[in-house]
Amino acid sequence: MKRVLEPELMDDPAQAAVYAGPDLDSAYYLFVWCFQKFFPDLPSETTILDLGCGTAGVSLRLAKLLADGKVDGVDGADTMLEYGRKAVQQENLDHRVKLFHGTLPGRLDLPRSHYGAIVSNSFLHHLADPMVLWNAIEEYGEANAAILVVDLIRPSSKEDAQGVIEKYMPDAPPLLCRDMTNSLLAAFTMEEVTSQLHIAGLIEKLRLKRVSPFQFAVYGRLTEGT
């Protein structure tokens, strides 16, 4: 099945409200689980860049995980960022979690030029050009930066995509089911992600692994062979 593009930005207030709710807790849990598994010894003061941070679900959880760390999240959707900033304030983490409006490609207006870790959750499939993300990782990562990208795997058919929704999201709100279906159709295959890593010159630095029936993780360090 060929990839079916979806909008790069999610700025619908109804979407933002759903994504800020509890329905994605399992996805955030998987991301944090991967982060802890792949980087068990990451210093607590690590600075993290969260690309495509949305409503800050990952940003907040990583800030809680690394007690002395700081997280800068970036997203192009103002509505998502509004919910994210409210959540940051509610958690009293606004001294360590900062959210910024920005889009890739193009230079992001950030307080740091490089970060000790770069993460991205379900952002890659929104990009018409996937190299935008991999290039940004190289641009903003420190020499030995920890990298974690988790995203969806495109199924072989629309029927298989619907099967994922029915099996793993039986009680999710209709809007989220619709978005998830569209996201699965817009996602990349494992083979396509491997090709992207080759093109970006990251294939020797980062590993690709299936971490759920419909998700992969790309992880590793920007220093070759680690």
C-alpha positions as CSV (number, residue, x, y, z in Angstrom):
1,M,0.0,0.0,0.0
2,K,1.3,3.4,-0.9
3,R,1.7,6.1,1.7
4,V,-1.2,8.5,2.1
5,L,-0.1,11.9,3.4
6,E,-1.9,13.6,6.2
7,P,-1.6,17.3,7.3
8,E,1.7,18.1,8.9
9,L,0.1,20.3,11.6
10,M,-2.7,19.4,14.0
11,D,-4.2,22.7,15.0
12,D,-7.8,21.7,15.4
13,P,-9.0,22.6,19.0
14,A,-11.0,19.3,19.2
15,Q,-7.9,17.3,18.2
16,A,-5.8,19.2,20.8
17,A,-8.3,18.5,23.5
18,V,-8.3,14.7,22.8
19,Y,-4.5,14.5,22.6
20,A,-4.2,16.3,25.9
21,G,-6.5,13.8,27.5
22,P,-5.7,10.3,29.0
23,D,-6.3,8.3,25.8
24,L,-2.7,8.4,24.8
25,D,-1.2,7.4,28.1
26,S,-0.3,4.0,26.8
27,A,1.7,5.5,23.9
28,Y,3.5,7.8,26.3
29,Y,4.2,4.8,28.6
30,L,5.8,3.0,25.7
31,F,8.0,5.9,24.8
32,V,9.2,6.4,28.4
33,W,9.8,2.6,28.7
34,C,12.0,2.7,25.5
35,F,13.8,5.7,26.8
36,Q,14.7,4.0,30.1
37,K,15.6,0.7,28.4
38,F,17.9,2.2,25.8
39,F,19.5,4.9,27.9
40,P,19.5,3.6,31.5
41,D,22.6,5.6,32.5
42,L,21.7,9.0,31.0
43,P,22.8,11.8,33.4
44,S,19.9,13.4,35.3
45,E,20.9,16.8,34.2
46,T,20.7,16.0,30.4
47,T,19.1,18.7,28.2
48,I,16.5,17.2,25.9
49,L,14.9,18.5,22.7
50,D,11.5,17.1,21.9
51,L,10.6,17.6,18.3
52,G,6.9,17.6,17.5
53,C,6.1,17.8,21.2
54,G,2.3,18.3,20.7
55,T,0.6,18.7,24.1
56,A,3.9,18.0,25.9
57,G,2.9,14.4,27.0
58,V,6.5,13.1,26.4
59,S,8.2,16.3,27.5
60,L,6.6,16.3,30.9
61,R,7.2,12.6,31.5
62,L,10.9,12.9,30.6
63,A,11.3,15.9,32.9
64,K,9.9,13.9,35.8
65,L,12.2,11.0,34.9
66,L,15.3,13.2,34.8
67,A,15.0,15.2,38.0
68,D,17.7,17.8,37.0
69,G,17.1,17.8,33.3
70,K,15.6,20.4,31.1
71,V,13.3,19.8,28.2
72,D,12.6,22.2,25.3
73,G,9.6,21.1,23.2
74,V,8.9,22.3,19.7
75,D,5.7,22.1,17.7
76,G,4.1,23.9,14.8
77,A,0.6,23.8,16.1
78,D,-0.3,26.7,18.4
79,T,-3.4,25.0,19.8
80,M,-1.4,21.9,20.8
81,L,1.1,24.2,22.5
82,E,-1.6,26.0,24.4
83,Y,-2.7,22.7,26.0
84,G,0.9,21.7,26.6
85,R,1.8,25.0,28.4
86,K,-1.2,24.6,30.7
87,A,-0.1,21.0,31.5
88,V,3.4,22.2,32.3
89,Q,2.1,24.9,34.6
90,Q,-0.2,22.4,36.4
91,E,2.7,20.1,37.0
92,N,4.8,23.0,38.3
93,L,7.5,22.2,35.8
94,D,7.7,25.5,33.9
95,H,11.2,26.1,35.3
96,R,12.4,22.9,33.5
97,V,10.0,22.4,30.5
98,K,9.8,25.1,27.9
99,L,7.6,24.9,24.8
100,F,8.3,26.8,21.6
101,H,6.5,27.3,18.3
102,G,8.5,26.3,15.3
103,T,8.4,24.3,12.1
104,L,11.0,22.2,10.2
105,P,12.9,22.7,7.9
106,G,14.4,25.9,8.9
107,R,16.3,27.1,11.9
108,L,14.4,26.8,15.2
109,D,14.5,29.7,17.7
110,L,15.7,27.8,20.8
111,P,17.7,28.7,23.9
112,R,20.4,26.1,23.0
113,S,22.2,25.3,19.8
114,H,22.7,21.6,20.7
115,Y,21.2,19.1,23.1
116,G,22.3,16.0,25.0
117,A,19.3,14.1,23.9
118,I,16.8,14.5,21.0
119,V,13.4,12.7,21.1
120,S,10.4,12.5,18.8
121,N,7.1,10.7,19.3
122,S,4.8,10.1,16.4
123,F,6.1,13.1,14.4
124,L,7.9,11.5,11.5
125,H,4.7,10.2,9.8
126,H,3.4,13.8,9.6
127,L,6.3,14.9,7.5
128,A,6.0,14.9,3.7
129,D,9.8,14.7,3.6
130,P,11.1,12.4,6.3
131,M,14.6,13.7,5.9
132,V,13.5,16.9,7.7
133,L,13.5,15.0,11.0
134,W,16.8,13.1,10.5
135,N,18.6,16.3,9.4
136,A,17.3,18.2,12.4
137,I,18.6,15.5,14.7
138,E,22.1,15.9,13.3
139,E,21.8,19.7,13.4
140,Y,20.7,20.0,17.0
141,G,22.3,17.0,18.6
142,E,25.5,17.1,20.6
143,A,28.4,14.9,19.5
144,N,27.3,12.0,21.6
145,A,23.6,12.9,21.9
146,A,21.1,10.2,22.8
147,I,18.4,9.8,20.1
148,L,15.0,8.2,20.4
149,V,12.3,8.3,17.7
150,V,9.2,6.3,18.1
151,D,6.6,6.2,15.4
152,L,4.0,4.1,13.6
153,I,4.6,1.3,11.0
154,R,2.4,1.5,7.9
155,P,0.3,-1.6,7.5
156,S,0.0,-3.4,4.1
157,S,-3.6,-2.3,3.6
158,K,-6.4,-0.1,4.8
159,E,-8.2,-3.1,6.1
160,D,-5.1,-4.0,8.2
161,A,-5.0,-0.4,9.5
162,Q,-8.6,-0.7,10.6
163,G,-7.8,-4.0,12.3
164,V,-5.2,-2.2,14.4
165,I,-7.8,0.3,15.5
166,E,-10.3,-2.4,16.4
167,K,-7.8,-4.5,18.3
168,Y,-5.8,-1.9,20.2
169,M,-8.1,1.1,20.5
170,P,-11.6,-0.4,21.0
171,D,-12.8,2.3,23.4
172,A,-11.0,5.3,22.0
173,P,-12.9,8.5,21.0
174,P,-14.0,8.5,17.3
175,L,-11.8,11.5,16.5
176,L,-8.8,9.7,17.8
177,C,-9.6,6.6,15.9
178,R,-10.0,8.6,12.7
179,D,-6.7,10.3,13.3
180,M,-4.9,7.0,14.1
181,T,-6.2,5.5,10.9
182,N,-4.9,8.4,8.9
183,S,-1.6,8.3,10.7
184,L,-1.1,4.6,10.0
185,L,-1.7,5.2,6.3
186,A,0.8,8.1,6.4
187,A,3.4,6.1,8.3
188,F,6.5,4.5,6.9
189,T,7.5,0.9,6.6
190,M,10.6,-0.5,8.4
191,E,12.3,-0.8,5.1
192,E,11.6,2.9,4.3
193,V,13.0,4.0,7.6
194,T,16.1,1.9,7.1
195,S,16.6,3.7,3.7
196,Q,16.1,7.1,5.4
197,L,18.8,6.3,7.9
198,H,21.1,5.3,5.1
199,I,20.5,8.5,3.2
200,A,21.0,10.6,6.4
201,G,24.3,8.8,7.1
202,L,22.9,7.6,10.5
203,I,22.7,3.9,9.7
204,E,25.9,3.1,11.6
205,K,24.9,5.2,14.6
206,L,21.3,4.4,15.2
207,R,19.4,1.1,15.5
208,L,15.9,0.3,14.3
209,K,13.7,-2.0,16.3
210,R,10.0,-2.9,16.3
211,V,8.7,-2.1,19.8
212,S,5.0,-2.9,19.4
213,P,2.9,-4.6,16.8
214,F,2.5,-1.3,15.0
215,Q,5.4,0.9,16.2
216,F,9.1,1.1,15.7
217,A,11.9,2.8,17.6
218,V,15.1,4.4,16.2
219,Y,17.6,4.8,19.0
220,G,21.3,5.2,19.7
221,R,24.0,7.8,20.0
222,L,25.2,10.3,17.4
223,T,28.8,9.0,18.0
224,E,29.4,6.2,15.5
225,G,29.3,2.7,16.9
226,T,27.7,3.4,20.2
